[in-house]
Amino acid sequence: MRLNRNCLFFILSFCYVKGVDKGNFKSCEQSSFCKRHRATRETPSAYIADLKSLSLHKERAFIDVINVEANIPLTLEIIALHNYAFRIKIQEKNGLRKRYQVENALVREPETAPIILLEKKDDHIVLGLDAVNRMVIQGNPFRLDLFNKNGHVITMNGRGMFKFEHYRTRKTLLGKAISKVAEVVGSSGSLTHRLASWIGNLLSSPEEIPMEHNPETDSQIEPLDAEEVQQTSEEPPAEVPVNNDAEETEPGMWEEDYKSHHDSKPYGPSSFGVDLSFPGSNHVYGIPEHADSLALRDTLNGDPYRLYNLDVFEYELWSPMALYGAIPFVMAKGKEGAVGVYWQNAAETWVDVRDVPGGGVVSSLMKLVSGGASEPGPHKEVHFISESGLMDVFFLLGPGPKDVLQQYTGLTGVTPLPQMFAIAYHQCRWNYNDQEDVQFVHENFDKEDMPLDVIWLDIEHTDNKKYFTWDPIKFSDSLGMMKNLSDKGRKLVTIVDPHIKRDSNYFIHKDCEANGFYIKDTNGKDFEGWCWPGSSSYPDFFNPAVREYWKEQYAFDKYHGTTKDVYIWNDMNEPSVFNGPEVTMHKDKLHHGGWEHRDVHNIYGMLVVDSTFQGLMARGENKLRPFILSRSFFAGSQRYGAIWTGDNGAEWGHLQVSIPMVLSLSIAGMAFTGGDVGGFFKNPETDLLIRWYQAGAYQPFFRAHAHEQTRRREPYLYDETTKDIIRQAIRQRYALLPYWYTLFYENEKTGIPPMRPLWLEYPKDSDTFALDDVYLLGDSLLVRPVTESKATSVKVYFPSDESAMTIWYDVETYETFTGRGYKSIEVDMYKIPVFQRGGSIIPKKLRPRRSSVLMQHDPYTLVVALDEEGKASGTLYIDDGESFDYREGKYVYGHLDYQRGKLSFRFLDAGRYSDASWVERIIVAGLRLKPHKIFAQIQGTKDHVELDFKYEAKMHILTIRKPKLPMNYEWHLQFY
């Protein structure tokens, strides 16, 4: 049945107005493998480790793990890693089929370390990175325990919930036929799958012909041609011998239906799961993306958190439902430290979280091995469950939260330093109507003195939803439009989605069809689904040739009408399939190498963006930093650009939840993220829009966006008061661009995100562990957005160091707040509570400009906020704002320091950049005594120049105007 496109659009638009229908998305009870694994809570462990099988090599060890009920041996591989981490892999020892091992998520193969055999007994083995950071393997029942300097920190399978569903054959005549054919065809994964799927369907419904097959040819399996066999044989399933397993008939193991969709499951069950306990940790974070609190909640009385990339519009709040991206990483946190687990799997995954009241983790053996460890108090436990693939787990031993982040980003990579424009303000709408509309928008921003760096074009700018094209009437002169933007220092972002319109006159479709570039259905034919263009097919980005082809399409001579100032938005890349199960692709569709979509689903969107990234790199001759926004993501996506929190709504709850969502993403490596300002759906009331701009100005990615059925809401359209408040909010963002830019540079170096939960900087303050309505930018700005309607005051939690009292300065009035705990802060519509930490120095640029490019050589203002000892420090990073020259040493990275009456600027490394900017103002807050004189000296000169200053005794604020200190030289000021 073919839906008329207008009918399809009407149906989807109606759904958008109504919001998400949870009935269109699975619960754990409706997911057979999740349901089976949850049942292991009530059964004893069926697995033992054969410790006598230990095989020890330089950096790794191998041990057999036996399923004693089925007599199936598994191989446990333990790998010691540099920087205090272990990696384990578990798979069948003599598997019937090769399991998919995630590729592309790791930035490189991790650096290994020597593994040390510390102890070997009949009932346990101890392996270590050293004497402190170690792993204990218990034999019967199978169990792993990990230790760091804080003691016992992780237990795997402490509750015996490990379950590994090995590949098997169905004990029927037809099942044996499948195995025999598999032996014959060997490497042709696609053909094996088609035979297995077809026979499996006949087995389940012998009197029915599957509707996706042609009745005239169902009795025959169409053979693959030589090119197709070659294409699908690079990572083939292994030879499939027949084993003697008893056939298991539990529903959902060999086939599964959801609504009108059928999953053929020709290879049967292949899921696995295990419990992970965190003694000493009473909070656990991570596994984005979910519209929920930062600290993960107990899920045992509801659904687990789900990791399965889906197109969910106007999603439900405070829910474990799956959204657009999946990062299977958790960090467990206690007062003594933190540890992390990266569960590297791209299949559908569920994660139960449990609040354990205490006890039940430390066995008598563990007490012996750990020197008499006591039973842990209340702590967290998670239960990971994945449908297929390799069990590949990284244990990150910290011991602190920043250590865990550095260990995790050391594996999956960091966000490269964005161009300066990318961290400025973006204006988007579905859709700006034509090039005249685009010009009208950016001219009105100028008219109202509102900064703007980027305008975005959604799907309607294309020629009938054919990406890499322009509407020939509405955007007939895209180059002229781009010149108007570029002349004012602005950029354009166009949307390029991975669903390709099946149009015989569309060059992308013709190329993909001719070269076999599309994902295949179970018959080996191009998969066809529905998305915005109507009938669509989807490039198979697991094929290197497809990625190379996609990369080439961004060249200026192919993507006509673009310039170096055009950047890219990859949306709908979960992938979104409007007529598919749960609005995505069927799990039994086939990818390059013979892999089923179930094996690779969550990483598909990342490969789209990877290919786009390579295209923009090549387009810019590897000189300009790309900017890409993606909706779908996986571990490692941070290496390619930004993501946003998807199709939110113009409601106070969506503004509130944006904070924990961005924080969760930040601590899972996605440093460059934010929510759509104003809400994508519906029409925000004016005070909500104002509060959203004020909050968005203090999130890493700052973009306003709106659905086409909403009223136009560009900020210049409002009354004078509203325009003034929003203008002020955007200008606050631009004033802080030097600080943001420095934070992003430091993120590339350290993996520590710009936007941080309080506990990342105050790890021993247990009152911060569950907070997610207040956060830090870097270590110096405390931000508490106003997320309640008609609020006249808000409660703000002020953290403090244990060793010294922390002073917090209001960033506008310099009023001070001290003491750890909550304080009620009055607010009006013009501001939200933002405070600078005493002991910090923040660089700003205060001259209003229409775009960040025009601010490049503007002078700096340094805000020095003194702590109780009269000290302060900070950093400043400067480069050209757009190129990769900084990686060749063309930059300035300096340390600002004030103590004992001396303010100095010193280079932190050998980087040098000829920058014309200078310091035009220095503000020192908290200076108790007025100096008599202040002298400045610049490196390489002998002159001591006396500076003019103003001192406000009542507020203890000193202002130095126009000291004219260059930023490409070291200098110091001496206060007398």
N, C-alpha and C positions, 0 to 999 in steps of 0.2 A: 504494500500500500504506500503510495507517494502522497505526502501531505503538500498541499499548496503552501508556498512560503508565507503568504500573507496570513493564512490560517495559523501556521506555526507561530508566527510573530505575535498574533493576537493571544494565543494560548499562553505563551511565555510571558507576555506583558501582564496578563491577568494574574498569573502566578506571582510575578514580581510585586504587584500591588498587594496581594494577599500575604506575601511572605513565605518562608520556608514551610514545606509540608514534610514533617518528620516521617510520615508514612512512605515517602519515596526513598528512604535511606534505611539500610539494615540496622537492626539491633544485634547484639551478641547472640541472642536467642535465635535469630534468623540466619546467623552465620554458623554453619555446622561445625567448622573447625574450632571456632571460639567456644561454642557450647561444649564440645568434647573436652577441651582443655580446662575449662572452668570446673568440670566434673572431677578433675584430679585432686581437688581440695579434699575429697572424701575418701581417697584411695591411697594405700601405701605405695612407696616408690618401687618401681619394677626394675631399677637399674643399679648395677654395681660396677665399680672400677676394678679391673684386674691389674692390681699393682705390680704383679710379677711380669707383666708385659711391658713395663717401662723401657723405653728406648730413648736415650739421652744424647743429644747432639750439642753443638756449640751454643746455639741461641734458642733451641727448641727441644721439646720433649714430646713423646708420643705414648699414649696409654689406651688400651682397649677398654671401652665401656660396653657392658653387656645388658641387653634387654632380656632378663631371665625368663620372662613369660613367653616370649616369642623366639628366644635363643638367637637373637640378631645382634651381631657385634657392630659397634660404632667405633670410630677413631676419634679420640680427643687429642688435638694438637695444641700444645701450649708454647707460646712464643714470648720471649722476654724482649721488651722494648726499651729503648733509650728514654730517659726523662720519666722514670717511675711509672711504668704501665706494663700490663700483661695483655696479651691477645690470645683468645682461644678459638678454635674451630672444631666443630663436631659434624660428622657426616657418616654415612654408612661405610663400613670397611670394604664391603664387596657390593656396592650399590648396583641396582638394576639400571639406574639412569644418573647421569651427571647432574649435580645440583648447580643452580645459577649462583655464582659468586659476584657480588656487586662490583662493578667497575666504574671508574670516573669519580667516585665520591672522595677518595683519598687524593690529596695533592701529589703524593708520591708514595712509593712503598716505604713504610715506616722504618726508621733506623733501628736495627736490632741491637741487643746487648747480650753479653754472656749470661747464660742461665746456670745457676749454682745449685747443686744437690746438697741441701743442708742436712737432711735427715731422711733415712729410709727404714721404715718398720713394716711389720706384717700388715698393719691396719691403716697406715698412712704414709705419705711421702711429703716432704717439705722442699719446695723449690724456691729460690730467691734471686732477686736482683742484687741483694746484699743481705746482711743478717737481719735487717729491719723490715724492708719491703719484700714481702714473701707471700707464697701461696701454699696452703695445705690441701692436699688431695686425700680425701677419705675414701676407703674402698667400699665398705658395705654398711649403709647404703652410700651410693655415689654422692659426693658433696665436695664443694670447693669453699675455702675460707681464705680471705685476703687480709693482710696486715700492713699498716704503715707506722710511722713514728707515734701516732695516736693510739695504736693498738689494733684491735679487731674491728674492721670497718665494713667488710662486705662478706656476705655468705650467699653462695649459689646452691640452690636445691636443699636449703635447710629444712624446708617443709615437704620435701619429696614430691614437688609438682613438676619435675622434669618429665617431659613426654616428647618422644621423637617418633613420628609416624614415618616408617621406612617405606620406600617404594616396594610394591608387591604386584602380583598378577592375580587376576580373577580366576578362580578355579572352576571354569566352565569350558566347554569345547571351544566357544568363541574366544574366550580369554586366552586359551592356549594358542589359538590361531593368531591372535594379535602378537603374542610373544615370538612365535615362529617367523612371522613376517618381519618383525623387528630385527631378528637375527639375520635375515636375508638382506634387507635393505641397508642395514648397518648405519651409515652416516647420514642418511637423508632424514633429518629430524622432521621436516615438514610432511613428508609422505607418511612417516610413522604416525605422526599426530593425526593425519587425515584418516588413515585406516583405523586407528584406535578409536577416534571420535565416532566415525561412521558405524563401526561394529558395536561400539558401546551404546549408541543410540538404538540400534536394532535390538540389543540385549535388553535394554530397559523398556522398550515399547515395540515388541516384535511385530505387531500388527499395524504400526503407524509408520509412515514415511516422514522423516524430519522435514519441516516446512522449508528450511533453507536449501534443500537439495532439489534438483530437477528430477521429477518422477521418472522421466524417460531414461535417465542415466544413473539413478541411484544404485543399480545393481553392479555398476563398475566404478572403480576409483580412477580418476583421471591421472595419468602418469605425469611426473615432473619432467620438463625438458632438461637438457644438460646444464643450461645456464642457471636454472632454478636450483638444481641439485648442488651446484658449486656454491651458489649464494647462501644456501642454508646449512652448509656443512662445516663452517669454521669452528663452531663450538658444539659438536653434536652430542646428543645423549649417548651414553655408553651402550655397548651391546647389551641386549636385554635377555638374559637366560630365564628359563622358567624355574621358580623356586617352589618350595613345598609349604608355603604359608597357608594357613586356613583362611578361606575367604571371609571377609568381614562385611557385614550387610547393614551396618548402622546407616540411617538416612544421611545423605549428603557426602558420603565418602567417595562414591564413584560417579555421581551426577548430582546436580542441585538446581532447583528452580527458584527464581525470585520474581514475583509478579508474572509477567508474560515472558520472561527471559530464561533461557536454558543454558546452563554451564555443563558441558559434556564431560569434563574431568577424565580424559582418556587414560591418564597415568595414575588415577586414584589418589588417595590421601598422601600428603607430603609435609604436613605442618609440624611444628615443634614449639615448645614453650618451656619456661622455667621460672621459678620464683627467685627473686634477689632481695635479700634483707640487708639493711644498713644499720647495724648496731651503733648507737651513739648519735644517729641522725634522726631528728624528729620532724624534718621537713624535706620534701623532695620537689624539684622543679624541672621544667623542660618539656620534652615531647610535644613541641608545637607542631601543628597549629590548632588551637582551640580557643573559643570565645569564653574563657574562664579565668579564674583567679591565677595569680602567679604561683602560689604554693598549691601543689596538686592535692585534690580532695580524695578522701576515702570513697571508693567506687563499689564496694561489695554489695551494697543494697540497690545498685542501679547498673547501668551499662559501664563497661570499661572505657577509658579514653581510646579513641580509634585513630589510627594513622592510615589514611587511605585518601589520596588526593581526589577531591570531588569539587564539582561546580555547584556551590550552595549559595543561593541568593538570599539576601536579608536573613542571615543565619540566626539561629536561636542563641540567646545569651546565657552565660553561666552553664555551659553544657559541654559534655565530653564528645559531642558529635565531631566527626571528621570534617575538615575544611580543605583548603586548597593545597596545602603543603604538609610535608611529613618529615620531621627530623627526629629519628629514634635515639635521642640522647637525653639522659637524666643526670642531674646533679643532686646528690644528697648532702644535707647540711645540718651540722650540729654546732654546738658552741665551741667544740674543740677543733673543728676543721670541716673539710668537705672532701668528697670523692665523686667520681663520675663513671657512668657506663654508657658506651656508645654501642648500640645494637645494630650492626651494619646489615640491614636487610631491606630490600625494596618491594617486598610483597605486602599485601594487606596485613596490618599488625594491630593487635589490641593490647592495651596495657591496663591491667588492674592495679589499683593503689590501695594499700591497706594500712590503717593505723594499728600497730601492734602494741598492746598495753604493756608488754614487758615479758621477758623470759622466752623460752621455747626456741632459742637459736643456738645457745652454747651447749654442746654435748659434753659428756664426760671426757671424751677424747680431746675436744677442743680445750677444755680446762687444763688438761695435761700439757698439750702442745704450747698453749699460750701462757703457761706459768700460773695457772689457777685463776683464769679470768672469771669474773662474776657474771651472772645473768644480766643482760642489758636491760635498761629501763625502757620506757616507751620509745618506740622507734618506727621507722617507715619500712614498708616492704612493697615491692612491685612485682608483677607477674607479666612478663613479655610473652606474647603468643603471635607467631607468624605463620602464614599459610604455606609458604614454600621457600625454596632457596637453601642456601648454606647457613648454618648457625655460626655466625662470625661476630664475636663479642670482644670489645676492648674494655678493660678495667683500668681506670685512671685513678691513681692513688693520691693525687693532690700533693701535699696534705691540706692546702688552703684553697678557697674558692678561685682565686686568681690562678693558682697553679693548675687547677682542673681546666679552666678555660684555655690556658696556654697549652696544656697537653692535648685538649680536644682540637683546637685550631691548628696545632702542629700537625695533626692528622689530616684534617679536612680543609685546611687553608683559611685565609683571612680575606676580608674585603679590601681589594686594592684601593688606594687613595682615589676618591672620585675627583672629577673636575670640579672647580669651584662652583660653576653654575648649578651642578647637580644637587648641591646641598642648600641652594637658595629656594625661592618660591616658584611653584609650578601651578599653572592654571589649566584645568581640563574640563571637558564636558563631552557627553555623548549627545550630540556632536556639534562642533562649530560648523555652520551650514555651508560656508564657501570661503574663498580667499578674502572676499570683502568683509565677511564676519570676523575673520582672524585679524584683519587690519583694524577693524572697529574696536575689537577687544584690547589690543595692546596700545592703541592710541588713547583709549579712555583711561587705561592705567597711568599713562603719562600725564594726561590732563588732570588727574586727581592726585598726582605725586605719590603713587603707590608703586613700590618696587616690584618688578616681575622679570624672571629670567627665561621661563619656558612656557610655550603654548603647546597643547596636545591635540591631536586629531584621532578620533575613534574610527570605527569601521565604516562610517558613511563617507569618508573622504575617498574611498577606493572606487574603482569601476565595478559596481555590482558585487561587492564583497570579494573581489579578486585581489589578493595582497600583492604588494610590490607594484601596484598601479595607482593611478589617480582618476577621479571622476573627470571625464573630459570636458564637462561643462562647468561644474562648480569649482574645480581647481585646474583650470586650463593653463594657468601661468604659475606653476608652483615655484619656479626659479625666481620670478619677480616677487612673489610673496616672501620667499626666503631672504631675498636681498633686503626687503624692508625690515625684517626681523633682525638680520645680522648687523645692519647699520646701527641698530640701537643696542648691540651686544646681546641679543636674545637668540634662543634656540627653538627648534621645533622637534616634537616627538611624534612619530607616526606608529600606528598599530600594525603588527604583522603576526597573525595567528597561524597555528599549524594545521588547521583544517582547510583543505584545498578544494575549491569549487570544481565539481566535475562538469567541466565545460570544454568541449572539444576545441574551442578557439582560444582557450587560456593556456599560455605557454608553460606555466608551471605544471599544470595538470598534464599536458601533453608530454613533457619531459619525464615526469614521475611515472606516468603510465607506461611509456615506451621503455624505460630503464628498470622497471620492476621495483620502484622506490617506495611503494606503499606497503603498509602493514597488510598482512594477508588474513583471510578468513580461514575457517577449518577445511575448506576445499582447496586452499592454496591460491585463491583468487583475491583480487584487491578488495579489501574491506571497504564497505560503503556505509556511512552513517549520515546523520543530519546535524548540521550546525547552522550558523548564521547565513551562509550562502545557499542553504538547502542541501541537496545531495552533495556529500563531501567525502573525500578520502584523506588519509593521514600518513604523511611521510614517516618512514621507519628510521628514526634517528639512531638506532642501534647498528645500522649499516654505515660504515665509515664513508662509503661513496655518497650516501645521502647527506651526511654532515658536510662533506666537502662541497656538494652541490648547493646546499643551503647557504653556506658561507659565501660562495661566489655570487649569489643573487644580490648582495649588498654593494657590489661594485658600482661606481657611479655610471659606468656605461651599460649597466643592466637595470639598476633601480633608477630609472630615468626621473629627472626632476628633483633629485636630492643633491645636497651639498654636505660639506663637512660639519655643518651646523644642524643636521638632521640626525636624531637618535631614535631608539627603537623601544617599543612596548610589545612584549610577547605575552598575550593574554590567552585564556581558554586552553592552556597547555597541560591540563591535568591528565589526560585530554578530556575535553568536554564533548560528549556525544548526546545530543538532545533525545534521541530515541534509543539510547542504550540503557543497560541496567544501572540505576542510580546516577543517571545522566553522565555516564562514562562508558569506556570501552569494555566489551565482553572479555572475560578473563581467558577464554580459550582461543583468542585470536593469536596470530603467529608473527614473531619478529625474526629478524636476521639471526642466523645461528640456530634456529629451531626452537628458541625459547618461547614459552607461552607468555601472554600479556600478564598473567597472574604473577609471574616471577619478577617482572620489571616495572610494574605499574608506577610506583612512586618516584622513580627516577626519570621517567619519560620527559617530564617538563624541564628538568635540569639539562638534559641533552639538547633540547630545543634552544635553550638560552646559551649553552656552551657554543653551539654552532653559530648563533647570532654574534656572540662575543668574538669568535674567530673572524667572522665576516667584517665586523667593524674594525678589528685590528688590521686586517689586510687592506681594507679600504683606506685607512689612515696611515698606511705604510709603517705600521707598528710604532707610530710616533704619538698619536693622540689617544688619550684614555677613553675607552668606550663608556657610554651610559646606556644601560638596559634596565627596564622594569619588567619583572616577571610576576605572574600570580601564583604559579605552581613552583614548588621547590623541594629540595631534599638536602641532606647533609652534603656540604660542598658547594651549594648554590651561591654562597656568599662570595665565591671567587669571581663571579661574573656580573654582579650588580646589585640592584635594589629589589625589594619586594614590598607589597602593601597588603593590608589586612582584608582586602576583598570587598565584596558588595555589602557594605554596612548600610544602616538606615539613619535618617535624621531624627534620632531619639536620644534622650539623655543617657539611657542605658548603653547605647553604642559608644557614646563618648567616654563613659566610665570604663567600659571593658577594653577600650583601645589601649589604655595604659598597661594593664597586665599582659595584654597580647604582645605589645611591642617589647616589654621587658622579657617575656618568655623567649621571644625570638632572639633578642640581643644576647642572652646568656647561652643560646644554642648556636652561636656563631654568626647569626644574621644581623650584622651591626647596622645595616642601612635599610631601615624599614619605618613605616608609619601608616596611619589610617587616613582614609579620604576625609578631608576637612569638610564639615557640613553634613556628611552622610550622603551616600550615593543615591539611595531611594528616599522618596518623600520630600517634603518642603520644610526646612527647619524654621522654627520660630526665631525671631531676631536675636534674642538673648542666647539661644543655643548656638547660633552661628558665630556670634561674638566669642563665646567661651571656647568654641572649637578652634577658631583661629588662634586664640591665646594659648591653647594647649598645643596645637600643631606647630606653632613657632618654636616649641621646645622639644620636638621629636625629630629623629634623624632625617626622615624623608617628609617633606612639607609640600603637600599637593592638595588643592581643592578639586573636587570632581562631583559630577551630578548626572543622574539618569536623564534621558531625553524627554521623559514625561513629567519632569519637574519644572517649576518656574525657573527662569534665568536668575542666577544669584551671584554674578560677578560682584565683587565688593563695591565697585563704583556706582551700582544701581540703587544703593540704600540712602536713607536720610543722612543729613550732615553729621549727626552725632554718631551713628553707626559707622559711617565711612571713617570718621576720625579715629574711632577706637580700633577698627580693623587695620587702618593705615599704621597706627602706632604698633600694633602687634607684629605686622610684617616687618616694620623697621627695626623692631627689637631683634628679629631673626637676623637681619642684615648686619646690625651692629655687632652681633656675636659671631659672624662668619669666621674671623680669624681664630677664635676659640674652637669653633666646630671643626675647622680645617685642621687645626693642630691635633684635636682628638682623633680625627680619622687617620691622620698620619701615624699617630701612636698606636691606633688599632692595627694598622698594617704591620707594625713592628712587634706588637705584643699579643694581639688577639683579644685585648680587653676592650669591650664596646664603649662607645661614647655615652649611651644611655644605660644607667646602672641601677639595680635595686640597692637600697641602702646597705644591706648586709655585705655587699661586695667590698665596700670601703670600711664597714664597721662590723667585721665578722664575729665579734664576741658579744655584740649587743643583741641578745635573743628577742628583744621587743621588736626588732626590725624584720624578723624572719618571715612574718606573714603579711607585711605591709606591701600594698601595691597601688595606693592612691597618691603616693609621693615617691620621688625618685631623684637620682643625681645625674647631672651631666658632668662627665669626668669626675674628679674628686672635689670640685670646687663650687658647683651650683646645685642648690637644693630647690626642686620645683614641685609645687603642689597645685595642679590645675583645679579650677572650680568646675565641678561636674554635676552640680545640683542647681535646679531652677530657682531663681530668685534668692540665691544665697546672699546673706549680708555678712556672714563670717564662716570660716572653715577651721577645722582642727588640723594643725600641722605637727607632725612628729619631728623633733629635732634630735638627731643622734649626736653622740659625743664620745670622744676617746676615753678609754678607762684611765689612762695615765695623766690626762690634762683636760681641763674644761674647754670645750669648743665654743667659739663665738661665731654667731651667724649674723650677717649684715643684710638688711633689706637692700636690694640692688638699686632702688630709686632714692630712698630717703636716708640710707645708711644707719637707720635705727638698728640697735643690736639686741640679740636674743641669746641667752646662755642657759645652760642646764639641760640635761637629757630628759626627754619626755614630750608630751603634748602641750601645745599652747593654742588658744583660740585667737585667730588672726582675722581682723575685720577686712572685708573686701567690698569694692564697688565694681561697676561694670568696666572701669578703665584698666584694671590690673588684676593679675593673679599673684599669689604669694611666690616670690622667687628670692632666694637668699644666697649670698656669697660667703663661703667659709672663711673665717678668720685664719690667716696663715697662707692665703692664696693670692696669686697675681693673675688677672685675666686681661688679655688683650682685646681691644674693641676697635671698630672703625665707625665714627659717629656722623660722618658727612652723608646726608641722604643722596642716593643716586637711583637712576631708573633700573639698573641691573648691576650684578656683581662684577661683570667684566669692566665696567667703568669705575669700579672702586679699587682696581688692582694696585695703583700707585698712591692711593689716598693715605694720609698719615694715620698713625695709631694713637689710641688712648690706652694707657695702662692703669688699671684699677688695682691698687695694692690694699688688701684687707689684712690688717695685722692681727696676729693671735695674741693671747694673754702675755706672751713673752716678748711681744714687739717684733715678731719675725713674720716673713711671708716669702713664698717662692712660687714659681710657675714656669711654663715653657711656651715658646712661640715657634711655629714652623711657617716658612715662607718659600714658595717657589713660583713658577710661572702660571700655575693654576689650571693647566690643561694637558701638558705633554708628559712623556715618560723621562724627560731629561733629569728629573730628580733622582732616578735610579743610576744616573751617571755622575752624581755628586753635585748637580746644579741646584742647590737649595741652601737655606739657612735654617738651622735648628739650634735654638739658643735657650739658655737657662736664665731666668730672671730671679734675683735673690735680694731680699732686704733683711738686714740684721745689723744691729749696733750702729744705726745711723748711716748705713751705706746701701745704696741701691745699685746693683750691677747687672750687666748683660754679658754673658759669656757663651761662646759657641760650645755645643756639646759634642760635636764631632768635626770631621774634616770637610763637610759639605760647604760649598760656597756658591752664592748667587748674587749677581749684581742687581740689587733691588733699589729703586729710587725712593722708596717710602721711608718715612721717618716718624719720630715720636713728636706729636704736637701737644700732648697733655698727659700729665701724670696726676692721679688722684690717690692720696694715701689716707685711708680710713682707719681710725683707732690710734692716731698719733697723739699721745698724751701731752707732750711738751712741744711748744712752738720753737722751731730752730731759729737761730739768729741769721744764718746764711746757708745757702746751698750752692755748691760748685760742681760743675760737670767737667769730666775729662774723657776725651775720645781716644781710643787706642791709636798709637802712632803720632800723637801730638803731645806737646809739653804744656799747652795752654790749659789753665783751669778757668773755666768761664763761669762767672757768677750768674745765677738764675733768679728771675722774679717768681714770687709765689704769694699765695693768699692762704691764711690760716683761719678756720672757724673754730674758735675755742670751745663754744658750747657743744658742737658735734664732734670735735676732735678730728677735723677733716682738713687736710692740706692739699692745695691744688697748685701744680706747677704748669704754667702755660708756655707753650712754644719753646721747649728746651732744644728742639731741632737736633735730636739725637738720631743718627743714621742706623738703619737696621742691618746693614752689611758690614758693620764694624763693631767690635766690642767697646763697651764704655762703662763708666760708673759715675754715680752722683754721691757726693759726700755732704751729709747734713751736719752743720756745726751749731 
